[in-house]
Amino acid sequence: MRVALAQVCSTPDPSENLGLVAEQVAAAALREADLVVFPEATMASFDRRSAEVAEAAGGPWATAVAGLAAEHGVSIVAGMFTLAPGDRVRNTLLATGPAGTVTYDKVHLYDAFGFRESDHIAPGDAPRTFQVGTTTVGLATCYDIRFPDLFTHYAREGAEVVVVPASWAPGPRKADHWRALAVARALDSTTFVVACGQASPLMVGRHQRPRAPTGIGGSLVVSPEGEVLAEAGTAPELLVVDLDLAAVAEARRALPVLDDARFVATFR
């Protein structure tokens, strides 16, 4: 499988960001990518209230992204905001392509380091996978990467790849956390981890609020044995990587952590 990580810097404007998605998908398709992964909050950055842009999962923004997937014959994962009961919305991944459309609502909300995502976002209630060809792909978002049970759950459900769109907050050692967690989750689950973050706003001349999750770059792809196969800097970048899916079975034979585990967590 060839994956493209579109490390972009979203603006507060969904229409402008849709143009960015179109540009990056076209570039990835020219490089024969099967899957194009965008960051969390691709629809609109966290510089804008999510409730101002949220729409139904089949609304105009999502429909336009699905149209781009169909036009270019690729699968796309992109972060958006969808409607929820009450005053909050959901932080949603749209996964769309030849196999259809699946949505995943972020289950672990970022109430950490002085930020409270749960004040305006309602949590999701279940993990989700989708298909890219014959490959099962697990869906996780940003803060989810700190919770290994989600990744081992996906592996037990047959996932060989887990994608992690993010809009990682800046701060001391935060870039180190991001990289270390991506490597750890790949080893925990013996899957490929495809972690795509927002580029740093500073690299495109925008303000970056302290502790706000507006991105630091550092998108990376990690093999099932914990090898970092490719890694981006802090600026916008399109990172294209080939995944040898046979490496998943090889890693699970050599390191059978899923079979050897004596405690298996369940979703609550």
N, C-alpha and C positions, 0 to 999 in steps of 0.2 A: 504494500500500500504506500502511495506517495501522499504525504500530508504537507499542507502549507499553513504556516502560522502567520496570520496577518496582524502583526504588532502595530496597531494604529493608536492614535490619540483622538478619542471621540470628543466631539463638541457637545454643547447642550441642545443642539438642533437635530431632531431625527431625520429631517429631509437631507440635511448636509451629510449626515452620517450614512444615509442610504447611498448617496453618491460615492462615498468612500468605500463602502462594501462593494458596489458595482465595479469600481476601479480595481480593487484588490482581487476580486473573484476572477475578473477577466485576465489579470496578470498571472494568477495561479493556474488558470485553465491553460494558458499558453505554455506553461511549464508542466502540463499534464498531471496536475494534482488530482487525486481522487477525493480528498477531503480538505476543505478550507476551514480553519478554526480562527474565529475572531474572539476578542476579549469579552469578559463580563461588561455590561453597560455599553455595548456597542451602539445601541439605539439612542442613548443620551447619557452623557457623563454624570457622575455624582455631583457635579457643580450645579445641577438642576434638580428640583424636587421630582422624584420619580412619578408621583401622582399626576403631575402635569402632562406626562407623555404616555402613561400606561394605556394599553388598548387590549381588546380581546386577542386570544392566541391566534385567531384567524383574521385579525384586523388588517388594515392597509399596509402597515410596515412589514408585518410578517408575510403577508401575501406577496409583497414586492420581493422580499428575500427569497421566498420559494420560487418565484418566477426567474430569478437570477440563477438559482440552482438548476432549474429545468433548461434554461437557455444554454448554459455552459456544460450540462451533463455532469455536474459535480455534486457532492454533498457539502452542506454548509452548517456550521454551528456558530451561533452568534447570540450574545446576551441582549435581552430586552426586558421590558417591564409589562406585566399583564395585570388585569383587573382581579381584585379579591373582594370578598364581602367586607363591609365596614369601611373604615377610613384608611386602611393600608392597601398596598398593592403587593404583587409577587415579583421577586427577582428571578427571571425565567431564562433558561436556555432554549432557543429554537434550534432544533436539529431537523434539517430538511434536505431531501435529495431524491434520487431514483426510487428508494425503498419507501418513500412517504415522509410524513412529518410527525415528529415526537417533540413534546415539551417536557422540560424538567424544571421544577421550582426548587430553588436553593433551600436545603433543609437546615443547614447550620448558619445562623445569622451572626454577623460580625458585631458582637457587643463586646468590644475589646479595645485596648489602647485609647480609651477616651472617645470612641465612636459607638453609637447605638443604632445599628441598622434596624433592629426590631421596632424602633419608634415609628418607622414608616413602611416597613416591609413585613409581610406575613410569611411564616415559614412554609415550605413545602411539606408534603406528607408521605413521600415515597421516592426511592431511587428509580432511575429510568435508564434503559439502554436503547440503542438504535442500531440499525444495520448499515454498513457500508460494504456493498457487495455481499460476500459471505462472512464478513468479519463483524463480530459483536463489539460495540463501543459503549463504554460506560460514560455517564455524564456527571460531572462535579463542577462546583463553582467556588473559586477563590478560597474562603475560609474553610470550606469542606476539606481542603488538602491537609488540614491539621487533624483529621479524624480517620485513622487507618481502617476502621471497620467498614466504612463505606466502600473502600477500594477492594478489600478482601471479599466483600459481598459481591461486587461486580465480577471479580475473578471466578467466584463459585457459580455465578450465573452464566459463565462462558465468555466473558469479555477478555479480549486480548489487548485491547487499547482502552485507556481512560483519558478523556480530554478534560482539561481544567482551565476554562476561561477565567480570567481574574482581572481585577482592578485593584492591585495591591497597594496598600497605604505605605507611604514613606516613613522612615524613622530609623533609629539606631538598630543595627543588625538585622533590619527587616529583609534586606536583599539576601543575607545569609540564611535567614529562616526559609525564604521562598525556595532557594536552590536546594537546601538540605532536605526540606519536606518533599520536594518532587522526587529526589533520589530515594528517600526512605519509602515513599508510597509505591514506587516501582518495585523495590525489593520486597515490601510486604506482600504485594499482590502478584508478583512476577508477571506484570503487564508492562507494555509501553505506556509511559505517562507523557502526554502531549499538553504542556502547560503554556498557555498563551496569555500574556498580560498586556494591559494598556501601556503604551509608551509613556515616558515621563513628559508631563506638560511643559516642563522647563526646556525640553529639547525643541519645542515648537513655539517658544516665546510666550507661553501662558503661565499664569500664576498657579502655584501648587500650595493648597492649604495644608498646614501641619496636621498630621494624623488622618486627614480625609483620604479615602481610598480612590485616588485619581490616577494611580499608576506609577511604576518605577521601571518598566521595561523588564529585561531579563527573561524573556520567553525561552523555553528550553524543551528538548525532547530527551527522555531518559529510557534506556533499554531495560528489559526485564531483569538484567543482572546489575543494574545501577550505574551503567556507563552513560555519561552525558554525551549524546551523539551530536548535538548542535545547540548553540546558545546565542541569543541576541544581546545587543547592548541596550542602551537606554532610549535610543531614538527610534522613530518609526522604521519598520523593516519587514520584508516578506521573507520568511525563513522556510525553505523547502527541503524536506527530509524524506528519504526512502526508509520504510520500516520492513525488515525481513521478519515476517510473522512466524516463520519456523523457529525463531529464537525464543518464542514464548514456550513452546513445548520442550525445547532443549533446556531452558532455565528451570522448568518445573520438574524435569527429570533429575537435574543436578541438585536442585535446591527445593525439595518438596514441602515448603513451609505450609502450604494450604492443606496438604494431607496430614502433616504432623501436628497441626494445631489441636490442642486439647480443649480449648475454649473458643466457642463460636458465638459472637454477639448477634443479637437480633435488633431490628429497627424498632424504635419506640417513639 
